[in-house]
């Protein structure tokens, strides 16, 4: 592999990772500052964002469509009610 291409790819990946991390830190701060949600709702939002950040899209979709207390699948309307 070309060393320059490898370095550029690593730099690009690092930039994307830092950008995602910055977005999720900002998201957490916005959620925590929201007065229209109770603490459980805030924690649910933050946990869903963490799943997206650490495990990816498929895990996130599975997470938000599953009741975290019972394991029961949620309808689209129930998911929207919880996560917006």
mmCIF file of the N, C-alpha and C atoms, coordinates in Angstrom:
data_MODEL
# 
_entry.id   MODEL 
# 
loop_
_atom_site.group_PDB 
_atom_site.id 
_atom_site.type_symbol 
_atom_site.label_atom_id 
_atom_site.label_alt_id 
_atom_site.label_comp_id 
_atom_site.label_asym_id 
_atom_site.label_entity_id 
_atom_site.label_seq_id 
_atom_site.pdbx_PDB_ins_code 
_atom_site.Cartn_x 
_atom_site.Cartn_y 
_atom_site.Cartn_z 
_atom_site.occupancy 
_atom_site.B_iso_or_equiv 
_atom_site.pdbx_formal_charge 
_atom_site.auth_seq_id 
_atom_site.auth_comp_id 
_atom_site.auth_asym_id 
_atom_site.auth_atom_id 
_atom_site.pdbx_PDB_model_num 
ATOM 1   N N  . UNK A 1 1  ? 0.840   -1.175 0.000  1.00 0.00 ? 1  UNK A N  1 
ATOM 2   C CA . UNK A 1 1  ? 0.000   0.000  0.000  1.00 0.00 ? 1  UNK A CA 1 
ATOM 3   C C  . UNK A 1 1  ? 0.882   1.234  0.000  1.00 0.00 ? 1  UNK A C  1 
ATOM 4   N N  . UNK A 1 2  ? 0.491   2.234  -0.714 1.00 0.00 ? 2  UNK A N  1 
ATOM 5   C CA . UNK A 1 2  ? 1.205   3.495  -0.781 1.00 0.00 ? 2  UNK A CA 1 
ATOM 6   C C  . UNK A 1 2  ? 1.193   4.149  0.598  1.00 0.00 ? 2  UNK A C  1 
ATOM 7   N N  . UNK A 1 3  ? 2.346   4.538  1.096  1.00 0.00 ? 3  UNK A N  1 
ATOM 8   C CA . UNK A 1 3  ? 2.457   5.122  2.431  1.00 0.00 ? 3  UNK A CA 1 
ATOM 9   C C  . UNK A 1 3  ? 1.666   6.419  2.528  1.00 0.00 ? 3  UNK A C  1 
ATOM 10  N N  . UNK A 1 4  ? 1.734   7.255  1.496  1.00 0.00 ? 4  UNK A N  1 
ATOM 11  C CA . UNK A 1 4  ? 0.986   8.514  1.510  1.00 0.00 ? 4  UNK A CA 1 
ATOM 12  C C  . UNK A 1 4  ? -0.519  8.254  1.579  1.00 0.00 ? 4  UNK A C  1 
ATOM 13  N N  . UNK A 1 5  ? -0.996  7.297  0.805  1.00 0.00 ? 5  UNK A N  1 
ATOM 14  C CA . UNK A 1 5  ? -2.419  6.960  0.825  1.00 0.00 ? 5  UNK A CA 1 
ATOM 15  C C  . UNK A 1 5  ? -2.812  6.421  2.184  1.00 0.00 ? 5  UNK A C  1 
ATOM 16  N N  . UNK A 1 6  ? -1.963  5.599  2.770  1.00 0.00 ? 6  UNK A N  1 
ATOM 17  C CA . UNK A 1 6  ? -2.234  5.048  4.091  1.00 0.00 ? 6  UNK A CA 1 
ATOM 18  C C  . UNK A 1 6  ? -2.291  6.159  5.142  1.00 0.00 ? 6  UNK A C  1 
ATOM 19  N N  . UNK A 1 7  ? -1.355  7.093  5.067  1.00 0.00 ? 7  UNK A N  1 
ATOM 20  C CA . UNK A 1 7  ? -1.335  8.216  6.005  1.00 0.00 ? 7  UNK A CA 1 
ATOM 21  C C  . UNK A 1 7  ? -2.577  9.084  5.834  1.00 0.00 ? 7  UNK A C  1 
ATOM 22  N N  . UNK A 1 8  ? -2.953  9.353  4.587  1.00 0.00 ? 8  UNK A N  1 
ATOM 23  C CA . UNK A 1 8  ? -4.143  10.154 4.326  1.00 0.00 ? 8  UNK A CA 1 
ATOM 24  C C  . UNK A 1 8  ? -5.395  9.474  4.850  1.00 0.00 ? 8  UNK A C  1 
ATOM 25  N N  . UNK A 1 9  ? -5.485  8.148  4.676  1.00 0.00 ? 9  UNK A N  1 
ATOM 26  C CA . UNK A 1 9  ? -6.645  7.405  5.160  1.00 0.00 ? 9  UNK A CA 1 
ATOM 27  C C  . UNK A 1 9  ? -6.697  7.476  6.687  1.00 0.00 ? 9  UNK A C  1 
ATOM 28  N N  . UNK A 1 10 ? -5.568  7.308  7.336  1.00 0.00 ? 10 UNK A N  1 
ATOM 29  C CA . UNK A 1 10 ? -5.522  7.365  8.794  1.00 0.00 ? 10 UNK A CA 1 
ATOM 30  C C  . UNK A 1 10 ? -5.915  8.760  9.274  1.00 0.00 ? 10 UNK A C  1 
ATOM 31  N N  . UNK A 1 11 ? -5.415  9.785  8.628  1.00 0.00 ? 11 UNK A N  1 
ATOM 32  C CA . UNK A 1 11 ? -5.757  11.159 8.986  1.00 0.00 ? 11 UNK A CA 1 
ATOM 33  C C  . UNK A 1 11 ? -7.244  11.413 8.791  1.00 0.00 ? 11 UNK A C  1 
ATOM 34  N N  . UNK A 1 12 ? -7.793  10.925 7.692  1.00 0.00 ? 12 UNK A N  1 
ATOM 35  C CA . UNK A 1 12 ? -9.222  11.088 7.419  1.00 0.00 ? 12 UNK A CA 1 
ATOM 36  C C  . UNK A 1 12 ? -10.059 10.359 8.468  1.00 0.00 ? 12 UNK A C  1 
ATOM 37  N N  . UNK A 1 13 ? -9.665  9.136  8.822  1.00 0.00 ? 13 UNK A N  1 
ATOM 38  C CA . UNK A 1 13 ? -10.388 8.383  9.840  1.00 0.00 ? 13 UNK A CA 1 
ATOM 39  C C  . UNK A 1 13 ? -10.321 9.089  11.187 1.00 0.00 ? 13 UNK A C  1 
ATOM 40  N N  . UNK A 1 14 ? -9.153  9.610  11.537 1.00 0.00 ? 14 UNK A N  1 
ATOM 41  C CA . UNK A 1 14 ? -8.986  10.327 12.798 1.00 0.00 ? 14 UNK A CA 1 
ATOM 42  C C  . UNK A 1 14 ? -9.878  11.557 12.830 1.00 0.00 ? 14 UNK A C  1 
ATOM 43  N N  . UNK A 1 15 ? -9.923  12.287 11.734 1.00 0.00 ? 15 UNK A N  1 
ATOM 44  C CA . UNK A 1 15 ? -10.761 13.485 11.643 1.00 0.00 ? 15 UNK A CA 1 
ATOM 45  C C  . UNK A 1 15 ? -12.231 13.130 11.806 1.00 0.00 ? 15 UNK A C  1 
ATOM 46  N N  . UNK A 1 16 ? -12.679 12.061 11.143 1.00 0.00 ? 16 UNK A N  1 
ATOM 47  C CA . UNK A 1 16 ? -14.075 11.626 11.265 1.00 0.00 ? 16 UNK A CA 1 
ATOM 48  C C  . UNK A 1 16 ? -14.385 11.202 12.696 1.00 0.00 ? 16 UNK A C  1 
ATOM 49  N N  . UNK A 1 17 ? -13.484 10.467 13.320 1.00 0.00 ? 17 UNK A N  1 
ATOM 50  C CA . UNK A 1 17 ? -13.678 10.013 14.694 1.00 0.00 ? 17 UNK A CA 1 
ATOM 51  C C  . UNK A 1 17 ? -13.783 11.208 15.637 1.00 0.00 ? 17 UNK A C  1 
ATOM 52  N N  . UNK A 1 18 ? -12.894 12.179 15.471 1.00 0.00 ? 18 UNK A N  1 
ATOM 53  C CA . UNK A 1 18 ? -12.927 13.367 16.318 1.00 0.00 ? 18 UNK A CA 1 
ATOM 54  C C  . UNK A 1 18 ? -14.209 14.159 16.087 1.00 0.00 ? 18 UNK A C  1 
ATOM 55  N N  . UNK A 1 19 ? -14.653 14.245 14.848 1.00 0.00 ? 19 UNK A N  1 
ATOM 56  C CA . UNK A 1 19 ? -15.881 14.962 14.527 1.00 0.00 ? 19 UNK A CA 1 
ATOM 57  C C  . UNK A 1 19 ? -17.086 14.282 15.166 1.00 0.00 ? 19 UNK A C  1 
ATOM 58  N N  . UNK A 1 20 ? -17.146 12.946 15.069 1.00 0.00 ? 20 UNK A N  1 
ATOM 59  C CA . UNK A 1 20 ? -18.248 12.196 15.691 1.00 0.00 ? 20 UNK A CA 1 
ATOM 60  C C  . UNK A 1 20 ? -18.231 12.379 17.200 1.00 0.00 ? 20 UNK A C  1 
ATOM 61  N N  . UNK A 1 21 ? -17.053 12.286 17.793 1.00 0.00 ? 21 UNK A N  1 
ATOM 62  C CA . UNK A 1 21 ? -16.921 12.440 19.243 1.00 0.00 ? 21 UNK A CA 1 
ATOM 63  C C  . UNK A 1 21 ? -17.398 13.826 19.671 1.00 0.00 ? 21 UNK A C  1 
ATOM 64  N N  . UNK A 1 22 ? -17.007 14.847 18.928 1.00 0.00 ? 22 UNK A N  1 
ATOM 65  C CA . UNK A 1 22 ? -17.419 16.220 19.222 1.00 0.00 ? 22 UNK A CA 1 
ATOM 66  C C  . UNK A 1 22 ? -18.935 16.359 19.116 1.00 0.00 ? 22 UNK A C  1 
ATOM 67  N N  . UNK A 1 23 ? -19.523 15.763 18.063 1.00 0.00 ? 23 UNK A N  1 
ATOM 68  C CA . UNK A 1 23 ? -20.974 15.815 17.899 1.00 0.00 ? 23 UNK A CA 1 
ATOM 69  C C  . UNK A 1 23 ? -21.680 15.177 19.089 1.00 0.00 ? 23 UNK A C  1 
ATOM 70  N N  . UNK A 1 24 ? -21.243 13.993 19.499 1.00 0.00 ? 24 UNK A N  1 
ATOM 71  C CA . UNK A 1 24 ? -21.922 13.300 20.588 1.00 0.00 ? 24 UNK A CA 1 
ATOM 72  C C  . UNK A 1 24 ? -21.720 14.000 21.926 1.00 0.00 ? 24 UNK A C  1 
ATOM 73  N N  . UNK A 1 25 ? -20.573 14.620 22.149 1.00 0.00 ? 25 UNK A N  1 
ATOM 74  C CA . UNK A 1 25 ? -20.376 15.404 23.373 1.00 0.00 ? 25 UNK A CA 1 
ATOM 75  C C  . UNK A 1 25 ? -21.331 16.594 23.383 1.00 0.00 ? 25 UNK A C  1 
ATOM 76  N N  . UNK A 1 26 ? -21.466 17.257 22.252 1.00 0.00 ? 26 UNK A N  1 
ATOM 77  C CA . UNK A 1 26 ? -22.388 18.385 22.133 1.00 0.00 ? 26 UNK A CA 1 
ATOM 78  C C  . UNK A 1 26 ? -23.832 17.918 22.326 1.00 0.00 ? 26 UNK A C  1 
ATOM 79  N N  . UNK A 1 27 ? -24.174 16.772 21.736 1.00 0.00 ? 27 UNK A N  1 
ATOM 80  C CA . UNK A 1 27 ? -25.517 16.218 21.878 1.00 0.00 ? 27 UNK A CA 1 
ATOM 81  C C  . UNK A 1 27 ? -25.834 15.950 23.345 1.00 0.00 ? 27 UNK A C  1 
ATOM 82  N N  . UNK A 1 28 ? -24.907 15.324 24.054 1.00 0.00 ? 28 UNK A N  1 
ATOM 83  C CA . UNK A 1 28 ? -25.121 15.039 25.477 1.00 0.00 ? 28 UNK A CA 1 
ATOM 84  C C  . UNK A 1 28 ? -25.382 16.322 26.264 1.00 0.00 ? 28 UNK A C  1 
ATOM 85  N N  . UNK A 1 29 ? -24.610 17.353 25.989 1.00 0.00 ? 29 UNK A N  1 
ATOM 86  C CA . UNK A 1 29 ? -24.783 18.623 26.696 1.00 0.00 ? 29 UNK A CA 1 
ATOM 87  C C  . UNK A 1 29 ? -26.154 19.240 26.394 1.00 0.00 ? 29 UNK A C  1 
ATOM 88  N N  . UNK A 1 30 ? -26.589 19.180 25.127 1.00 0.00 ? 30 UNK A N  1 
ATOM 89  C CA . UNK A 1 30 ? -27.905 19.720 24.768 1.00 0.00 ? 30 UNK A CA 1 
ATOM 90  C C  . UNK A 1 30 ? -29.012 18.941 25.463 1.00 0.00 ? 30 UNK A C  1 
ATOM 91  N N  . UNK A 1 31 ? -28.899 17.617 25.484 1.00 0.00 ? 31 UNK A N  1 
ATOM 92  C CA . UNK A 1 31 ? -29.930 16.796 26.130 1.00 0.00 ? 31 UNK A CA 1 
ATOM 93  C C  . UNK A 1 31 ? -29.971 17.095 27.626 1.00 0.00 ? 31 UNK A C  1 
ATOM 94  N N  . UNK A 1 32 ? -28.823 17.126 28.264 1.00 0.00 ? 32 UNK A N  1 
ATOM 95  C CA . UNK A 1 32 ? -28.786 17.383 29.702 1.00 0.00 ? 32 UNK A CA 1 
ATOM 96  C C  . UNK A 1 32 ? -29.342 18.758 30.050 1.00 0.00 ? 32 UNK A C  1 
ATOM 97  N N  . UNK A 1 33 ? -29.223 19.714 29.133 1.00 0.00 ? 33 UNK A N  1 
ATOM 98  C CA . UNK A 1 33 ? -29.731 21.057 29.366 1.00 0.00 ? 33 UNK A CA 1 
ATOM 99  C C  . UNK A 1 33 ? -31.199 21.242 29.026 1.00 0.00 ? 33 UNK A C  1 
ATOM 100 N N  . UNK A 1 34 ? -31.826 20.219 28.456 1.00 0.00 ? 34 UNK A N  1 
ATOM 101 C CA . UNK A 1 34 ? -33.226 20.305 28.055 1.00 0.00 ? 34 UNK A CA 1 
ATOM 102 C C  . UNK A 1 34 ? -34.123 20.242 29.278 1.00 0.00 ? 34 UNK A C  1 
ATOM 103 N N  . UNK A 1 35 ? -35.005 21.229 29.411 1.00 0.00 ? 35 UNK A N  1 
ATOM 104 C CA . UNK A 1 35 ? -35.902 21.280 30.565 1.00 0.00 ? 35 UNK A CA 1 
ATOM 105 C C  . UNK A 1 35 ? -37.215 20.531 30.321 1.00 0.00 ? 35 UNK A C  1 
ATOM 106 N N  . UNK A 1 36 ? -37.509 20.200 29.071 1.00 0.00 ? 36 UNK A N  1 
ATOM 107 C CA . UNK A 1 36 ? -38.785 19.554 28.754 1.00 0.00 ? 36 UNK A CA 1 
ATOM 108 C C  . UNK A 1 36 ? -38.745 18.033 28.899 1.00 0.00 ? 36 UNK A C  1 
ATOM 109 N N  . UNK A 1 37 ? -37.597 17.473 29.312 1.00 0.00 ? 37 UNK A N  1 
ATOM 110 C CA . UNK A 1 37 ? -37.478 16.016 29.500 1.00 0.00 ? 37 UNK A CA 1 
ATOM 111 C C  . UNK A 1 37 ? -37.159 15.727 30.960 1.00 0.00 ? 37 UNK A C  1 
ATOM 112 N N  . UNK A 1 38 ? -37.713 14.613 31.465 1.00 0.00 ? 38 UNK A N  1 
ATOM 113 C CA . UNK A 1 38 ? -37.325 14.197 32.812 1.00 0.00 ? 38 UNK A CA 1 
ATOM 114 C C  . UNK A 1 38 ? -35.982 13.457 32.733 1.00 0.00 ? 38 UNK A C  1 
ATOM 115 N N  . UNK A 1 39 ? -35.408 13.124 33.886 1.00 0.00 ? 39 UNK A N  1 
ATOM 116 C CA . UNK A 1 39 ? -34.075 12.501 33.906 1.00 0.00 ? 39 UNK A CA 1 
ATOM 117 C C  . UNK A 1 39 ? -34.024 11.166 33.179 1.00 0.00 ? 39 UNK A C  1 
ATOM 118 N N  . UNK A 1 40 ? -35.072 10.332 33.300 1.00 0.00 ? 40 UNK A N  1 
ATOM 119 C CA . UNK A 1 40 ? -35.079 9.043  32.604 1.00 0.00 ? 40 UNK A CA 1 
ATOM 120 C C  . UNK A 1 40 ? -35.063 9.255  31.093 1.00 0.00 ? 40 UNK A C  1 
ATOM 121 N N  . UNK A 1 41 ? -35.871 10.201 30.611 1.00 0.00 ? 41 UNK A N  1 
ATOM 122 C CA . UNK A 1 41 ? -35.895 10.494 29.172 1.00 0.00 ? 41 UNK A CA 1 
ATOM 123 C C  . UNK A 1 41 ? -34.529 10.973 28.697 1.00 0.00 ? 41 UNK A C  1 
ATOM 124 N N  . UNK A 1 42 ? -33.898 11.825 29.489 1.00 0.00 ? 42 UNK A N  1 
ATOM 125 C CA . UNK A 1 42 ? -32.565 12.309 29.134 1.00 0.00 ? 42 UNK A CA 1 
ATOM 126 C C  . UNK A 1 42 ? -31.566 11.155 29.063 1.00 0.00 ? 42 UNK A C  1 
ATOM 127 N N  . UNK A 1 43 ? -31.596 10.286 30.058 1.00 0.00 ? 43 UNK A N  1 
ATOM 128 C CA . UNK A 1 43 ? -30.665 9.156  30.081 1.00 0.00 ? 43 UNK A CA 1 
ATOM 129 C C  . UNK A 1 43 ? -30.929 8.199  28.924 1.00 0.00 ? 43 UNK A C  1 
ATOM 130 N N  . UNK A 1 44 ? -32.207 8.011  28.576 1.00 0.00 ? 44 UNK A N  1 
ATOM 131 C CA . UNK A 1 44 ? -32.550 7.156  27.432 1.00 0.00 ? 44 UNK A CA 1 
ATOM 132 C C  . UNK A 1 44 ? -31.994 7.738  26.130 1.00 0.00 ? 44 UNK A C  1 
ATOM 133 N N  . UNK A 1 45 ? -32.116 9.054  25.960 1.00 0.00 ? 45 UNK A N  1 
ATOM 134 C CA . UNK A 1 45 ? -31.591 9.718  24.768 1.00 0.00 ? 45 UNK A CA 1 
ATOM 135 C C  . UNK A 1 45 ? -30.070 9.570  24.689 1.00 0.00 ? 45 UNK A C  1 
ATOM 136 N N  . UNK A 1 46 ? -29.411 9.788  25.811 1.00 0.00 ? 46 UNK A N  1 
ATOM 137 C CA . UNK A 1 46 ? -27.950 9.699  25.854 1.00 0.00 ? 46 UNK A CA 1 
ATOM 138 C C  . UNK A 1 46 ? -27.494 8.272  25.579 1.00 0.00 ? 46 UNK A C  1 
ATOM 139 N N  . UNK A 1 47 ? -28.172 7.286  26.164 1.00 0.00 ? 47 UNK A N  1 
ATOM 140 C CA . UNK A 1 47 ? -27.810 5.885  25.941 1.00 0.00 ? 47 UNK A CA 1 
ATOM 141 C C  . UNK A 1 47 ? -27.968 5.524  24.463 1.00 0.00 ? 47 UNK A C  1 
ATOM 142 N N  . UNK A 1 48 ? -29.043 5.975  23.836 1.00 0.00 ? 48 UNK A N  1 
ATOM 143 C CA . UNK A 1 48 ? -29.256 5.694  22.415 1.00 0.00 ? 48 UNK A CA 1 
ATOM 144 C C  . UNK A 1 48 ? -28.127 6.309  21.579 1.00 0.00 ? 48 UNK A C  1 
ATOM 145 N N  . UNK A 1 49 ? -27.718 7.519  21.929 1.00 0.00 ? 49 UNK A N  1 
ATOM 146 C CA . UNK A 1 49 ? -26.615 8.168  21.200 1.00 0.00 ? 49 UNK A CA 1 
ATOM 147 C C  . UNK A 1 49 ? -25.310 7.399  21.402 1.00 0.00 ? 49 UNK A C  1 
ATOM 148 N N  . UNK A 1 50 ? -25.094 6.894  22.611 1.00 0.00 ? 50 UNK A N  1 
ATOM 149 C CA . UNK A 1 50 ? -23.885 6.104  22.872 1.00 0.00 ? 50 UNK A CA 1 
ATOM 150 C C  . UNK A 1 50 ? -23.877 4.821  22.051 1.00 0.00 ? 50 UNK A C  1 
ATOM 151 N N  . UNK A 1 51 ? -25.030 4.177  21.933 1.00 0.00 ? 51 UNK A N  1 
ATOM 152 C CA . UNK A 1 51 ? -25.132 2.963  21.115 1.00 0.00 ? 51 UNK A CA 1 
ATOM 153 C C  . UNK A 1 51 ? -24.783 3.299  19.665 1.00 0.00 ? 51 UNK A C  1 
ATOM 154 N N  . UNK A 1 52 ? -25.334 4.391  19.156 1.00 0.00 ? 52 UNK A N  1 
ATOM 155 C CA . UNK A 1 52 ? -25.033 4.805  17.784 1.00 0.00 ? 52 UNK A CA 1 
ATOM 156 C C  . UNK A 1 52 ? -23.553 5.080  17.618 1.00 0.00 ? 52 UNK A C  1 
ATOM 157 N N  . UNK A 1 53 ? -22.974 5.793  18.556 1.00 0.00 ? 53 UNK A N  1 
ATOM 158 C CA . UNK A 1 53 ? -21.562 6.170  18.474 1.00 0.00 ? 53 UNK A CA 1 
ATOM 159 C C  . UNK A 1 53 ? -20.637 4.954  18.541 1.00 0.00 ? 53 UNK A C  1 
ATOM 160 N N  . UNK A 1 54 ? -20.914 4.036  19.452 1.00 0.00 ? 54 UNK A N  1 
ATOM 161 C CA . UNK A 1 54 ? -19.989 2.931  19.708 1.00 0.00 ? 54 UNK A CA 1 
ATOM 162 C C  . UNK A 1 54 ? -20.276 1.670  18.908 1.00 0.00 ? 54 UNK A C  1 
ATOM 163 N N  . UNK A 1 55 ? -21.564 1.433  18.585 1.00 0.00 ? 55 UNK A N  1 
ATOM 164 C CA . UNK A 1 55 ? -21.929 0.160  17.963 1.00 0.00 ? 55 UNK A CA 1 
ATOM 165 C C  . UNK A 1 55 ? -22.447 0.279  16.533 1.00 0.00 ? 55 UNK A C  1 
ATOM 166 N N  . UNK A 1 56 ? -22.782 1.496  16.106 1.00 0.00 ? 56 UNK A N  1 
ATOM 167 C CA . UNK A 1 56 ? -23.198 1.702  14.729 1.00 0.00 ? 56 UNK A CA 1 
ATOM 168 C C  . UNK A 1 56 ? -24.700 1.758  14.520 1.00 0.00 ? 56 UNK A C  1 
ATOM 169 N N  . UNK A 1 57 ? -25.048 1.957  13.254 1.00 0.00 ? 57 UNK A N  1 
ATOM 170 C CA . UNK A 1 57 ? -26.441 2.195  12.865 1.00 0.00 ? 57 UNK A CA 1 
ATOM 171 C C  . UNK A 1 57 ? -27.379 1.039  13.204 1.00 0.00 ? 57 UNK A C  1 
ATOM 172 N N  . UNK A 1 58 ? -26.992 -0.179 12.850 1.00 0.00 ? 58 UNK A N  1 
ATOM 173 C CA . UNK A 1 58 ? -27.883 -1.332 13.052 1.00 0.00 ? 58 UNK A CA 1 
ATOM 174 C C  . UNK A 1 58 ? -28.193 -1.535 14.536 1.00 0.00 ? 58 UNK A C  1 
ATOM 175 N N  . UNK A 1 59 ? -27.183 -1.418 15.374 1.00 0.00 ? 59 UNK A N  1 
ATOM 176 C CA . UNK A 1 59 ? -27.389 -1.575 16.822 1.00 0.00 ? 59 UNK A CA 1 
ATOM 177 C C  . UNK A 1 59 ? -28.269 -0.451 17.360 1.00 0.00 ? 59 UNK A C  1 
ATOM 178 N N  . UNK A 1 60 ? -28.098 0.760  16.820 1.00 0.00 ? 60 UNK A N  1 
ATOM 179 C CA . UNK A 1 60 ? -28.912 1.896  17.240 1.00 0.00 ? 60 UNK A CA 1 
ATOM 180 C C  . UNK A 1 60 ? -30.380 1.652  16.922 1.00 0.00 ? 60 UNK A C  1 
ATOM 181 N N  . UNK A 1 61 ? -30.666 1.227  15.692 1.00 0.00 ? 61 UNK A N  1 
ATOM 182 C CA . UNK A 1 61 ? -32.050 0.974  15.294 1.00 0.00 ? 61 UNK A CA 1 
ATOM 183 C C  . UNK A 1 61 ? -32.663 -0.103 16.183 1.00 0.00 ? 61 UNK A C  1 
ATOM 184 N N  . UNK A 1 62 ? -31.918 -1.168 16.418 1.00 0.00 ? 62 UNK A N  1 
ATOM 185 C CA . UNK A 1 62 ? -32.412 -2.231 17.303 1.00 0.00 ? 62 UNK A CA 1 
ATOM 186 C C  . UNK A 1 62 ? -32.679 -1.670 18.702 1.00 0.00 ? 62 UNK A C  1 
ATOM 187 N N  . UNK A 1 63 ? -31.771 -0.844 19.193 1.00 0.00 ? 63 UNK A N  1 
ATOM 188 C CA . UNK A 1 63 ? -31.902 -0.273 20.540 1.00 0.00 ? 63 UNK A CA 1 
ATOM 189 C C  . UNK A 1 63 ? -33.168 0.581  20.667 1.00 0.00 ? 63 UNK A C  1 
ATOM 190 N N  . UNK A 1 64 ? -33.383 1.505  19.723 1.00 0.00 ? 64 UNK A N  1 
ATOM 191 C CA . UNK A 1 64 ? -34.517 2.419  19.863 1.00 0.00 ? 64 UNK A CA 1 
ATOM 192 C C  . UNK A 1 64 ? -35.864 1.749  19.589 1.00 0.00 ? 64 UNK A C  1 
ATOM 193 N N  . UNK A 1 65 ? -35.850 0.599  18.941 1.00 0.00 ? 65 UNK A N  1 
ATOM 194 C CA . UNK A 1 65 ? -37.100 -0.128 18.709 1.00 0.00 ? 65 UNK A CA 1 
ATOM 195 C C  . UNK A 1 65 ? -37.323 -1.239 19.738 1.00 0.00 ? 65 UNK A C  1 
ATOM 196 N N  . UNK A 1 66 ? -36.560 -1.216 20.834 1.00 0.00 ? 66 UNK A N  1 
ATOM 197 C CA . UNK A 1 66 ? -36.702 -2.206 21.902 1.00 0.00 ? 66 UNK A CA 1 
ATOM 198 C C  . UNK A 1 66 ? -36.906 -1.493 23.223 1.00 0.00 ? 66 UNK A C  1 
ATOM 199 N N  . UNK A 1 67 ? -37.932 -1.899 23.981 1.00 0.00 ? 67 UNK A N  1 
ATOM 200 C CA . UNK A 1 67 ? -38.137 -1.355 25.327 1.00 0.00 ? 67 UNK A CA 1 
ATOM 201 C C  . UNK A 1 67 ? -36.991 -1.856 26.197 1.00 0.00 ? 67 UNK A C  1 
ATOM 202 N N  . UNK A 1 68 ? -36.205 -0.950 26.740 1.00 0.00 ? 68 UNK A N  1 
ATOM 203 C CA . UNK A 1 68 ? -35.007 -1.328 27.483 1.00 0.00 ? 68 UNK A CA 1 
ATOM 204 C C  . UNK A 1 68 ? -35.324 -1.973 28.839 1.00 0.00 ? 68 UNK A C  1 
ATOM 205 N N  . UNK A 1 69 ? -36.528 -1.765 29.353 1.00 0.00 ? 69 UNK A N  1 
ATOM 206 C CA . UNK A 1 69 ? -36.918 -2.381 30.627 1.00 0.00 ? 69 UNK A CA 1 
ATOM 207 C C  . UNK A 1 69 ? -37.458 -3.793 30.456 1.00 0.00 ? 69 UNK A C  1 
ATOM 208 N N  . UNK A 1 70 ? -38.204 -4.034 29.359 1.00 0.00 ? 70 UNK A N  1 
ATOM 209 C CA . UNK A 1 70 ? -38.867 -5.328 29.194 1.00 0.00 ? 70 UNK A CA 1 
ATOM 210 C C  . UNK A 1 70 ? -38.321 -6.169 28.045 1.00 0.00 ? 70 UNK A C  1 
ATOM 211 N N  . UNK A 1 71 ? -37.627 -5.534 27.099 1.00 0.00 ? 71 UNK A N  1 
ATOM 212 C CA . UNK A 1 71 ? -37.141 -6.255 25.921 1.00 0.00 ? 71 UNK A CA 1 
ATOM 213 C C  . UNK A 1 71 ? -38.184 -6.376 24.826 1.00 0.00 ? 71 UNK A C  1 
ATOM 214 N N  . UNK A 1 72 ? -39.375 -5.835 25.058 1.00 0.00 ? 72 UNK A N  1 
ATOM 215 C CA . UNK A 1 72 ? -40.460 -5.892 24.081 1.00 0.00 ? 72 UNK A CA 1 
ATOM 216 C C  . UNK A 1 72 ? -40.158 -4.969 22.912 1.00 0.00 ? 72 UNK A C  1 
ATOM 217 N N  . UNK A 1 73 ? -40.482 -5.427 21.711 1.00 0.00 ? 73 UNK A N  1 
ATOM 218 C CA . UNK A 1 73 ? -40.323 -4.584 20.536 1.00 0.00 ? 73 UNK A CA 1 
ATOM 219 C C  . UNK A 1 73 ? -41.301 -3.428 20.558 1.00 0.00 ? 73 UNK A C  1 
ATOM 220 N N  . UNK A 1 74 ? -40.868 -2.278 20.079 1.00 0.00 ? 74 UNK A N  1 
ATOM 221 C CA . UNK A 1 74 ? -41.713 -1.089 20.040 1.00 0.00 ? 74 UNK A CA 1 
ATOM 222 C C  . UNK A 1 74 ? -42.237 -0.855 18.632 1.00 0.00 ? 74 UNK A C  1 
ATOM 223 N N  . UNK A 1 75 ? -43.421 -0.299 18.550 1.00 0.00 ? 75 UNK A N  1 
ATOM 224 C CA . UNK A 1 75 ? -43.931 0.136  17.262 1.00 0.00 ? 75 UNK A CA 1 
ATOM 225 C C  . UNK A 1 75 ? -43.211 1.426  16.878 1.00 0.00 ? 75 UNK A C  1 
ATOM 226 N N  . UNK A 1 76 ? -43.370 1.814  15.631 1.00 0.00 ? 76 UNK A N  1 
ATOM 227 C CA . UNK A 1 76 ? -42.771 3.068  15.180 1.00 0.00 ? 76 UNK A CA 1 
ATOM 228 C C  . UNK A 1 76 ? -43.289 4.240  16.021 1.00 0.00 ? 76 UNK A C  1 
ATOM 229 N N  . UNK A 1 77 ? -44.599 4.256  16.282 1.00 0.00 ? 77 UNK A N  1 
ATOM 230 C CA . UNK A 1 77 ? -45.197 5.344  17.063 1.00 0.00 ? 77 UNK A CA 1 
ATOM 231 C C  . UNK A 1 77 ? -44.628 5.381  18.493 1.00 0.00 ? 77 UNK A C  1 
ATOM 232 N N  . UNK A 1 78 ? -44.449 4.212  19.090 1.00 0.00 ? 78 UNK A N  1 
ATOM 233 C CA . UNK A 1 78 ? -43.875 4.167  20.443 1.00 0.00 ? 78 UNK A CA 1 
ATOM 234 C C  . UNK A 1 78 ? -42.421 4.663  20.439 1.00 0.00 ? 78 UNK A C  1 
ATOM 235 N N  . UNK A 1 79 ? -41.675 4.263  19.436 1.00 0.00 ? 79 UNK A N  1 
ATOM 236 C CA . UNK A 1 79 ? -40.290 4.713  19.347 1.00 0.00 ? 79 UNK A CA 1 
ATOM 237 C C  . UNK A 1 79 ? -40.234 6.230  19.196 1.00 0.00 ? 79 UNK A C  1 
ATOM 238 N N  . UNK A 1 80 ? -41.079 6.785  18.328 1.00 0.00 ? 80 UNK A N  1 
ATOM 239 C CA . UNK A 1 80 ? -41.091 8.238  18.121 1.00 0.00 ? 80 UNK A CA 1 
ATOM 240 C C  . UNK A 1 80 ? -41.509 8.966  19.388 1.00 0.00 ? 80 UNK A C  1 
ATOM 241 N N  . UNK A 1 81 ? -42.427 8.390  20.133 1.00 0.00 ? 81 UNK A N  1 
ATOM 242 C CA . UNK A 1 81 ? -42.869 9.003  21.382 1.00 0.00 ? 81 UNK A CA 1 
ATOM 243 C C  . UNK A 1 81 ? -41.714 9.095  22.380 1.00 0.00 ? 81 UNK A C  1 
ATOM 244 N N  . UNK A 1 82 ? -40.854 8.096  22.373 1.00 0.00 ? 82 UNK A N  1 
ATOM 245 C CA . UNK A 1 82 ? -39.717 8.079  23.315 1.00 0.00 ? 82 UNK A CA 1 
ATOM 246 C C  . UNK A 1 82 ? -38.526 8.893  22.841 1.00 0.00 ? 82 UNK A C  1 
ATOM 247 N N  . UNK A 1 83 ? -38.239 8.850  21.554 1.00 0.00 ? 83 UNK A N  1 
ATOM 248 C CA . UNK A 1 83 ? -37.009 9.438  21.043 1.00 0.00 ? 83 UNK A CA 1 
ATOM 249 C C  . UNK A 1 83 ? -37.208 10.634 20.117 1.00 0.00 ? 83 UNK A C  1 
ATOM 250 N N  . UNK A 1 84 ? -38.450 10.932 19.791 1.00 0.00 ? 84 UNK A N  1 
ATOM 251 C CA . UNK A 1 84 ? -38.708 12.102 18.950 1.00 0.00 ? 84 UNK A CA 1 
ATOM 252 C C  . UNK A 1 84 ? -38.665 11.825 17.477 1.00 0.00 ? 84 UNK A C  1 
# 
